Amino acid sequence: MENEGRFAPLLASLATVALAAIVLLSPSGAGGQQIPDQVSAQALRVCADPANMPFSSQSGAGFELEIAGIVADELKLPVRTYFMPQGPGYVRNTLGKRLCDVIIGYAAGADPVLHTNPYYRSVYALVVKKGGPLDGVDRLADPRLKGRRLGLMAATPPADHLLELGLLPSARTYSLLVDRRFDSPAEEMLADLAAGEIDGALLWGPTAGYFAARAGTPLKVVPLIHEAERPALAYRITMGVRHTDHEWKQVLNRILLTRAADIEKVLLAYGVPLLDEDDRLVTAAAGSKAP
């Protein structure tokens, strides 16, 4: 996924690891839930990328930082964010060096961290022009995609599906490993879609939903919920902590359960395609499920 990056296949997207800065994002508060000894009791210390919208940004925008605020509110603590571009050594140089105590978004099953319970599940999406020739396509096996030029991030799971369906030769790939402070392949892909240089764009759901809503051309985001199971296109996203921080994981799990409705509201506001465990889309209507 683009931020595909930290989602197993997926998401971590920045090749250059820059110097990080600690930024205070919210005021201090009274002590809340009991904080395990191995993590800071003065603030919720969050690891984040400084230029990775819609997930996080140095300005404090991004749904992961908003969710960090929800967790901090439950803990009655301020948020302090340690910013470092995602790339090789990200976990080692953030959590591993105890410069922060949690990564807000991490693909379930990825080894570098101990995972909390998932707090959302999303899926790759096909983005097409509203009213265009591909409006109405809801799966990659649709015959209307034959011969079409689809954009996708290099080395991400949709590539395997396109290969299986004979759609890869006509596809255009975009770089995954870039420094997002200077390049935005997802926005470039959608600009190419608007210009007619490609016919559809395959992006990790949160990225697709966020940037499609901000494109100058009306675009439609189609979550790919009808595809073959391998390789997976849907992923559960957790919070990541150090492998030794079992008590801290349980504190976060309790907060994720208590504040699930608030977290879901933030995700939907950012256009994240949310799936329940039956692969049904969760809509903004009070967490209702689309048929």
C-alpha positions in Angstrom: 0.0 0.0 0.0 1.6 3.5 -0.2 1.9 4.2 2.8 1.7 1.3 1.4 4.8 1.1 3.3 4.2 0.1 6.7 1.6 -2.3 5.8 3.4 -5.4 5.2 3.7 -5.3 1.4 3.2 -2.0 1.5 3.5 1.1 2.9 6.8 2.5 4.2 7.8 4.9 1.6 10.9 6.9 2.1 14.3 5.9 1.2 16.1 8.7 3.0 16.2 8.7 6.7 16.6 12.2 7.9 17.3 13.8 11.2 14.2 13.8 13.4 12.7 16.4 15.5 10.5 16.1 18.6 7.4 18.2 18.4 4.9 18.9 21.1 1.4 18.7 19.6 -1.0 19.0 22.6 -1.0 20.5 26.1 -0.3 18.4 29.2 -3.0 16.9 31.3 -3.6 15.1 34.5 -2.6 11.5 34.9 -5.0 9.0 33.3 -4.8 5.2 33.0 -1.8 3.6 34.7 1.2 3.7 32.4 3.6 0.8 32.5 7.1 1.6 33.8 8.8 0.9 30.5 7.1 3.8 28.7 7.0 7.5 29.3 4.5 8.7 31.9 4.9 12.3 30.9 3.5 12.1 27.4 2.2 9.8 24.7 5.4 9.6 22.6 4.5 8.8 19.0 6.7 7.8 16.1 5.5 9.4 12.8 6.6 10.4 9.3 6.8 14.1 8.7 5.5 14.0 5.2 3.1 11.1 4.6 -0.4 12.4 4.2 -3.1 11.2 4.8 -1.3 9.4 7.7 0.9 12.1 9.3 2.7 15.3 8.6 5.0 17.7 10.5 2.2 20.2 10.7 0.2 17.8 12.9 -2.3 16.9 10.1 -3.1 13.3 9.3 -5.5 10.7 10.7 -2.8 8.8 12.6 -1.9 11.9 14.5 -5.6 12.7 15.2 -6.0 9.1 16.5 -2.9 9.7 18.6 -4.8 12.6 20.1 -7.7 10.4 21.0 -5.4 7.9 22.7 -3.7 10.7 24.6 -7.0 12.1 25.7 -7.9 8.8 27.2 -4.5 8.7 29.0 -4.8 12.3 30.1 -1.4 13.1 28.6 0.0 15.4 26.0 1.2 14.0 22.6 4.9 14.3 21.7 5.7 13.2 18.2 9.1 12.1 17.1 9.3 12.7 13.3 11.4 10.5 11.1 10.9 9.6 7.4 9.9 6.0 7.0 12.6 3.8 5.4 15.3 1.3 6.3 15.9 1.2 10.1 12.7 3.2 10.9 11.6 0.9 13.8 15.2 0.4 15.1 15.8 4.2 15.2 12.5 5.2 16.7 11.0 2.6 19.0 14.2 0.7 19.3 16.1 3.8 20.7 13.1 4.6 23.0 12.6 8.0 21.4 8.9 7.1 21.2 6.6 4.4 22.5 4.1 3.7 19.7 3.8 3.7 15.9 0.1 4.5 15.3 -0.2 2.5 12.0 1.4 -0.8 11.2 0.3 -3.8 9.2 -0.7 -6.8 11.3 1.8 -9.6 11.1 4.8 -7.4 10.2 7.7 -8.7 12.4 9.6 -5.5 13.6 6.9 -4.6 16.2 4.6 -6.1 18.8 1.1 -5.5 17.5 -2.0 -4.2 19.3 -5.4 -5.4 18.3 -6.3 -4.0 14.8 -8.1 -0.7 14.9 -9.1 -0.7 11.3 -9.1 -2.8 8.2 -8.8 -1.4 4.7 -8.2 -2.6 1.1 -6.6 -1.5 -2.1 -8.8 0.5 -4.4 -9.3 1.2 -8.1 -9.7 4.9 -8.9 -11.5 5.9 -12.1 -13.1 9.0 -13.6 -16.7 9.5 -12.6 -18.9 9.0 -15.7 -15.9 7.6 -17.6 -15.7 4.4 -19.6 -14.6 2.4 -16.5 -17.2 3.8 -14.1 -19.1 0.7 -12.9 -16.0 -1.6 -12.9 -15.8 -3.2 -9.4 -13.2 -6.0 -10.0 -10.0 -6.4 -11.9 -11.4 -9.4 -13.9 -13.9 -7.0 -15.6 -13.4 -7.4 -19.4 -13.6 -3.6 -19.7 -10.1 -3.4 -18.2 -8.5 -5.5 -21.1 -6.0 -3.3 -22.9 -6.5 -0.4 -20.4 -3.5 1.3 -18.9 -3.6 1.1 -15.2 -1.3 2.9 -12.8 0.1 1.2 -9.7 2.9 1.5 -7.2 5.9 -0.7 -8.0 6.2 -4.0 -6.0 2.8 -3.7 -4.3 0.2 -6.5 -4.2 -2.1 -5.4 -7.1 0.8 -6.1 -9.5 0.4 -9.9 -8.8 -3.3 -9.7 -9.6 -2.6 -7.7 -12.9 0.0 -10.3 -13.9 -2.5 -13.1 -13.3 -5.1 -11.4 -15.4 -2.8 -10.4 -18.2 -3.1 -6.7 -17.4 0.4 -6.0 -16.3 2.1 -5.5 -19.7 0.0 -2.3 -20.3 0.3 -1.0 -16.8 2.4 2.0 -15.7 4.3 1.7 -12.5 5.2 4.6 -10.1 8.0 4.6 -7.6 7.2 3.4 -4.1 10.5 4.3 -2.4 10.6 8.1 -2.6 11.1 10.8 -0.1 7.5 12.1 0.4 8.8 15.5 1.4 9.7 16.1 -2.2 7.6 13.6 -4.3 4.1 12.3 -4.1 3.6 9.3 -6.5 -0.1 8.9 -5.6 -0.9 12.5 -6.5 1.2 12.1 -9.7 -0.8 9.0 -10.6 -4.1 10.7 -10.1 -3.0 13.7 -12.1 -2.1 11.3 -14.9 -5.6 9.7 -14.6 -7.2 13.1 -14.8 -5.1 14.0 -17.9 -6.0 10.7 -19.6 -2.5 9.3 -19.6 -3.8 6.3 -17.6 -7.3 4.8 -17.4 -7.3 3.8 -13.8 -5.2 4.0 -10.7 -4.5 1.3 -8.1 -3.7 2.6 -4.7 -3.9 1.6 -1.0 -7.4 2.5 0.2 -6.6 5.3 2.6 -4.3 7.0 0.1 -6.9 6.6 -2.7 -9.7 8.0 -0.7 -7.8 11.0 0.6 -6.3 12.2 -2.7 -9.2 11.3 -4.9 -11.4 13.6 -2.9 -9.0 16.4 -3.4 -8.4 15.9 -7.2 -9.6 18.6 -9.6 -11.4 16.0 -11.7 -14.3 14.0 -10.2 -13.0 10.6 -9.4 -14.6 7.4 -8.1 -12.9 5.1 -5.5 -13.7 1.5 -5.9 -12.6 -0.8 -3.0 -11.4 -4.1 -4.5 -13.3 -6.4 -2.3 -14.0 -9.1 -4.9 -10.4 -10.2 -5.7 -8.7 -13.5 -5.1 -7.3 -14.0 -1.6 -3.6 -14.3 -2.7 -1.9 -12.0 -2.5 -4.2 -10.2 0.0 -5.4 -6.8 -1.0 -7.1 -6.1 2.4 -5.1 -5.6 5.6 -5.7 -5.1 9.3 -3.8 -2.2 10.7 -2.6 -2.1 14.3 -0.5 0.0 16.5 3.1 -1.1 16.9 5.1 -1.2 20.2 8.4 -2.7 21.3 8.4 -6.5 21.6 9.0 -6.3 25.3 6.1 -3.8 26.0 3.3 -6.3 26.7 1.6 -4.3 29.4 1.7 -1.2 27.2 0.1 -3.2 24.5 -2.8 -4.1 26.8 -3.3 -0.5 27.8 -3.6 0.5 24.2 -5.9 -2.4 23.5 -8.3 -1.2 26.1 -8.2 2.4 24.7 -8.8 1.1 21.2 -11.9 -0.7 22.4 -13.2 2.2 24.5 -12.6 4.8 21.8 -13.4 2.7 18.7 -16.3 4.9 17.6 -14.2 8.1 17.8 -11.4 6.4 15.9 -13.8 5.2 13.2 -15.2 8.7 12.8 -11.7 10.1 12.1 -11.0 7.4 9.6 -14.2 7.9 7.7 -13.7 11.7 7.7 -10.4 11.1 5.9 -12.1 8.9 3.2 -10.5 5.7 4.4 -12.4 2.7 2.9 -13.2 0.6 6.0 -14.1 -3.1 5.9 -15.7 -5.3 8.5 -14.6 -8.9 8.9 -17.2 -10.0 6.2 -15.6 -7.6 3.6 -18.5 -5.3 3.8 -17.8 -1.6 3.5 -18.4 0.5 6.6 -20.2 3.8 5.7 -20.3 7.1 7.5 -23.8 6.6 8.6 -23.1 5.8 12.2 -20.8 2.9 11.3 -23.5 1.2 9.1 -22.4 -1.6 6.8 -23.0 -1.2 3.0 -24.7 -4.3 1.5 
